[in-house]
Structures are given as C-alpha cells and as structure tokens.
Amino acid sequence: MIVYEYPFNERIRTLLRLEDLYEKFSFFVHQPDPLQHHVAIATIFEMLEVAGRADLKSDLLQELERQKQTLISFKSNPNVQADMLDQVLNDVDRASTALMASTGKTGQNVRDNEWLMSIRGRTIIPGGACEFDLPSYYAWQKNSAEKRFADISMWFAPIAPLFNAINVVLRLLRESGVTTKVIAQSGSYQQMLQGKVYQLLRVSIDQELGAIPEISANKYMLWIRYMTQGGEMKPKAFESEIPFELTLCNF
C-alpha cells in the first residue's frame, strides 16, 4: 500500500513539510560521502526557512499540553491499556520538556555561525558551492566521514527538540483517525463532511493499481480524483473502480 496525506490547514502543512525535510536529513547525514553530507547541510538550511514562524514552538508546546490532558483523562477508562498509555504520556512529556528547554529562535545557532551562513548564501545560487567559491568548505568536505557527521550533528542538535515534538504530534494525529474501506466509482470519490473539522486526510491504495489521487477538501466536502501516468509521464484520468482506504484524522 502507498499512503498519500492531505493537510486541511496551513499548520499541519508546515509540520508535514518539516517532517519530510527531517526524513531527508536523517538519511543523508548517515551516509559517508561528502556530497551526501552537503545535501544534509542544505536540508538544515531548508528546515530553517520552513520553521521560521515565530509561533511554531509555542504552537507545539500548546498542542503537546492539550494532548497530555486528553491522555490523562483516559486513565480511568478500563478499556485502555495502562502501560501503552503511560508510554505515550512519557513520549509527550519528554518532547515537551526538551522543546521548552531549547532557548532562542529556532536554528539561531546556525544563523550565528558566519561560516555556515556563507555556505547558505552560496547554495542559493545554482552551482554556487563549488571549490573555487568556498575553499574552506571544500577543505571541510575532505575530512573523514566521522568528523563531518560529528560536526553536522552538533549544528543540528539545538533544533532536534523541535523535530522530536513534531514527530510526537503527527503520530498522535495519525493515530486519532478511523479508517474505512471505500470505492471510487469511475476514478472519482466524494464525501460530505457536514462542516466537521478535520486536520489530516490519509489515502491508502494498492501501489500496483498505478492510481494517483488528486485531493481537494474543506470542512464541507472532500473530493478525490484519481489519475494515472501515461506516455512521458503525462497524467490522464483513471476511469475504473478503485478500492482504497480513507482515514480522516482530528485531535
């Protein structure tokens, strides 16, 4: 199954973008090649652009506290597994404590590093981080993979709590959804939402079908139109019945 996600608001859209960047960063930073570590550093710069909203940290702290209170209210429910609930509460507490302990604007340590900012300024230019543009960066890339990994990990460490909090919030959001099996007739599916507010839509579909969902949604209705890729990857309408799983998530 391949899962597609659609955010209903800008806040969740930002969190999904940061999650995607973190996944890329986590992959490239653990690779040994200097070119792969260049991508990891460039991804940190992208993270700072997306996470530049001043209220992102406070939003996450408020959401974690709200989720904590909701989870605590489940303690008296005999149908809830106490050990699993305690584990989730511990995850929420750790993420909240670490995020609260991080001071200053997100990524300020990177912004205060003139050497990193010189690299950031050149990476904006296509091909701008060549040896003759940044000889000191070129020299750094000749260090051992272990030394480069240690440096990048040090630069990323102050913003790691933000991504731990994002991971917890998105995990709780995804787990809040109820999944239903539905069928798109002639490649199209519509569902009225009666004004109920959701934050995230998840569509799971058999990858072998080759159907790609184009999703539009608001608090009144969601519409999914399935496409497929023809010659030269051009999209064309998928006109057969398509079984898929639909999950609407909301805290």
C-alpha positions as CSV (number, residue, x, y, z in Angstrom):
1,M,0.0,0.0,0.0
2,I,1.1,3.5,-0.7
3,V,-0.2,6.3,1.6
4,Y,-1.0,9.8,0.5
5,E,-1.7,12.6,3.0
6,Y,-3.5,15.8,2.6
7,P,-3.4,18.6,5.3
8,F,-6.6,20.6,5.9
9,N,-4.8,23.7,7.2
10,E,-1.5,25.6,7.0
11,R,-0.3,24.5,10.4
12,I,-0.4,20.8,9.6
13,R,1.0,21.5,6.1
14,T,4.1,23.1,7.8
15,L,4.5,20.2,10.1
16,L,4.4,17.7,7.2
17,R,6.9,19.7,5.3
18,L,9.3,19.8,8.3
19,E,8.8,16.0,8.8
20,D,9.7,15.4,5.2
21,L,12.8,17.5,5.5
22,Y,13.8,15.7,8.6
23,E,13.5,12.3,6.9
24,K,15.8,13.5,4.1
25,F,18.2,14.9,6.6
26,S,18.3,11.7,8.6
27,F,19.1,9.7,5.5
28,F,21.8,11.9,4.1
29,V,23.6,12.7,7.4
30,H,24.2,8.9,8.0
31,Q,25.8,8.4,4.6
32,P,29.6,8.6,4.2
33,D,30.1,10.6,1.0
34,P,30.9,14.4,1.2
35,L,28.2,15.1,-1.5
36,Q,25.6,13.4,0.7
37,H,26.7,15.5,3.7
38,H,26.4,18.5,1.5
39,V,22.7,17.6,1.0
40,A,22.3,17.1,4.7
41,I,23.6,20.7,5.4
42,A,21.5,22.2,2.6
43,T,18.5,20.4,4.2
44,I,19.2,22.1,7.5
45,F,19.0,25.5,5.7
46,E,15.6,24.5,4.2
47,M,14.4,23.5,7.7
48,L,15.2,27.0,9.0
49,E,13.3,28.5,6.1
50,V,10.2,26.5,6.8
51,A,10.4,26.7,10.7
52,G,10.9,30.4,10.6
53,R,7.5,31.1,12.0
54,A,7.9,32.6,15.5
55,D,4.9,30.8,16.9
56,L,5.7,27.3,15.8
57,K,7.4,26.4,19.1
58,S,4.6,27.8,21.2
59,D,2.0,26.1,19.0
60,L,3.7,22.7,19.5
61,L,4.0,23.2,23.3
62,Q,0.3,24.1,23.5
63,E,-0.7,21.1,21.4
64,L,1.5,18.7,23.5
65,E,0.0,20.0,26.7
66,R,-3.5,19.6,25.3
67,Q,-2.8,16.1,24.2
68,K,-1.3,15.3,27.6
69,Q,-4.5,16.4,29.4
70,T,-6.6,14.4,26.9
71,L,-4.5,11.3,27.5
72,I,-4.6,11.7,31.3
73,S,-8.4,11.7,31.1
74,F,-8.2,8.2,29.6
75,K,-6.5,6.8,32.7
76,S,-9.9,6.0,34.3
77,N,-11.1,4.1,31.2
78,P,-10.8,0.3,31.9
79,N,-10.7,-0.4,28.1
80,V,-7.4,1.5,27.8
81,Q,-4.1,-0.4,28.2
82,A,-2.4,1.4,31.0
83,D,1.2,0.5,30.0
84,M,0.7,1.8,26.4
85,L,-1.0,5.0,27.7
86,D,1.9,5.6,30.1
87,Q,4.4,5.1,27.3
88,V,2.6,7.7,25.1
89,L,2.4,10.1,28.1
90,N,6.2,9.7,28.6
91,D,6.8,10.5,25.0
92,V,4.7,13.6,25.2
93,D,6.4,14.7,28.4
94,R,9.9,14.2,27.0
95,A,9.2,16.0,23.8
96,S,7.6,18.9,25.7
97,T,10.4,19.2,28.3
98,A,13.1,19.2,25.6
99,L,11.3,21.7,23.5
100,M,10.7,24.0,26.4
101,A,14.4,23.8,27.4
102,S,15.5,24.9,23.9
103,T,16.1,28.7,24.0
104,G,16.0,31.4,21.4
105,K,14.7,31.3,17.9
106,T,14.7,28.0,16.1
107,G,18.1,27.5,14.4
108,Q,19.7,30.6,15.9
109,N,22.9,28.7,16.5
110,V,23.2,28.1,12.7
111,R,22.3,31.8,11.9
112,D,25.0,32.9,14.3
113,N,27.7,30.8,12.6
114,E,29.2,33.0,9.9
115,W,30.9,30.1,8.2
116,L,27.6,28.2,7.8
117,M,25.9,31.4,6.6
118,S,28.5,31.9,3.9
119,I,27.7,28.3,2.7
120,R,24.0,29.1,2.9
121,G,24.4,32.2,0.8
122,R,26.3,30.3,-1.9
123,T,23.9,27.3,-2.0
124,I,21.1,29.7,-3.0
125,I,23.0,30.2,-6.3
126,P,22.8,27.3,-8.7
127,G,26.2,25.6,-8.6
128,G,27.4,28.3,-6.2
129,A,29.1,26.0,-3.7
130,C,32.0,25.0,-5.9
131,E,35.6,24.5,-4.7
132,F,36.6,28.0,-6.0
133,D,33.6,29.7,-4.4
134,L,34.1,28.1,-0.9
135,P,37.6,26.7,-0.5
136,S,37.2,26.4,3.3
137,Y,34.0,24.3,2.8
138,Y,35.8,22.2,0.2
139,A,38.6,21.6,2.7
140,W,36.0,20.6,5.3
141,Q,34.5,18.1,2.9
142,K,37.9,16.3,2.8
143,N,37.6,15.5,6.5
144,S,36.7,11.9,7.5
145,A,33.1,10.9,7.4
146,E,33.1,10.6,11.2
147,K,34.3,14.1,11.6
148,R,31.8,15.5,9.2
149,F,29.0,13.6,10.9
150,A,30.0,14.9,14.3
151,D,30.0,18.5,13.0
152,I,26.6,18.2,11.3
153,S,25.1,16.5,14.4
154,M,26.5,19.4,16.6
155,W,24.9,22.0,14.3
156,F,21.6,20.2,14.2
157,A,21.4,19.3,18.0
158,P,19.8,22.6,19.1
159,I,16.9,22.2,16.7
160,A,16.4,18.4,17.3
161,P,13.8,19.0,20.1
162,L,11.6,20.8,17.6
163,F,11.5,17.7,15.3
164,N,11.0,15.3,18.2
165,A,7.9,17.3,19.2
166,I,6.7,17.3,15.5
167,N,7.1,13.6,15.4
168,V,5.0,13.1,18.5
169,V,2.3,15.5,17.4
170,L,1.9,14.0,14.0
171,R,2.0,10.4,15.4
172,L,-0.9,11.2,17.7
173,L,-2.8,12.9,14.9
174,R,-2.4,9.9,12.6
175,E,-3.4,7.5,15.3
176,S,-6.6,9.5,16.0
177,G,-8.1,8.6,12.7
178,V,-10.7,5.9,11.9
179,T,-10.0,4.0,8.7
180,T,-12.8,3.0,6.3
181,K,-12.7,1.0,3.1
182,V,-14.4,2.8,0.2
183,I,-14.5,2.6,-3.6
184,A,-14.0,5.4,-6.1
185,Q,-16.5,5.0,-8.9
186,S,-15.1,5.8,-12.3
187,G,-11.9,7.1,-10.7
188,S,-13.8,9.7,-8.5
189,Y,-14.9,9.8,-4.9
190,Q,-16.8,12.5,-3.0
191,Q,-17.9,12.7,0.6
192,M,-19.8,15.3,2.5
193,L,-18.2,16.3,5.8
194,Q,-21.2,18.3,7.2
195,G,-18.9,21.1,8.5
196,K,-16.9,18.8,10.8
197,V,-13.3,20.0,11.2
198,Y,-10.5,17.6,10.3
199,Q,-6.8,18.2,10.2
200,L,-5.4,15.4,8.1
201,L,-6.7,13.1,5.3
202,R,-4.9,9.8,4.6
203,V,-5.5,7.7,1.5
204,S,-4.0,4.2,1.3
205,I,-4.1,2.5,-2.1
206,D,-2.6,-0.6,-3.7
207,Q,0.5,0.7,-5.4
208,E,0.1,-1.9,-8.2
209,L,-3.1,-0.1,-9.4
210,G,-1.0,2.8,-10.6
211,A,-3.7,5.3,-9.4
212,I,-2.6,8.7,-8.1
213,P,-5.1,10.7,-6.0
214,E,-5.6,14.4,-6.6
215,I,-7.2,15.6,-3.4
216,S,-9.2,18.8,-2.6
217,A,-11.0,19.2,0.7
218,N,-12.6,21.6,3.1
219,K,-14.8,21.3,6.1
220,Y,-17.9,20.7,4.0
221,M,-16.7,18.2,1.3
222,L,-13.7,16.2,0.1
223,W,-13.2,15.2,-3.5
224,I,-10.6,12.7,-4.7
225,R,-10.0,12.3,-8.4
226,Y,-7.7,9.5,-9.4
227,M,-5.2,9.9,-12.2
228,T,-2.6,7.6,-13.8
229,Q,0.5,8.4,-15.8
230,G,0.6,7.7,-19.5
231,G,3.4,8.2,-22.0
232,E,6.1,10.7,-21.0
233,M,4.6,10.6,-17.5
234,K,1.6,12.7,-18.7
235,P,-1.4,12.4,-16.3
236,K,-4.7,11.0,-17.6
237,A,-7.9,10.3,-15.8
238,F,-8.3,6.8,-14.2
239,E,-11.8,5.7,-15.1
240,S,-12.1,2.3,-13.4
241,E,-13.4,1.4,-9.9
242,I,-10.6,1.9,-7.3
243,P,-10.8,0.4,-3.9
244,F,-8.9,2.3,-1.2
245,E,-8.7,3.1,2.5
246,L,-9.7,6.5,3.7
247,T,-8.7,7.9,7.1
248,L,-9.9,11.3,8.5
249,C,-7.8,12.5,11.4
250,N,-8.5,15.1,14.1
251,F,-7.3,15.6,17.6
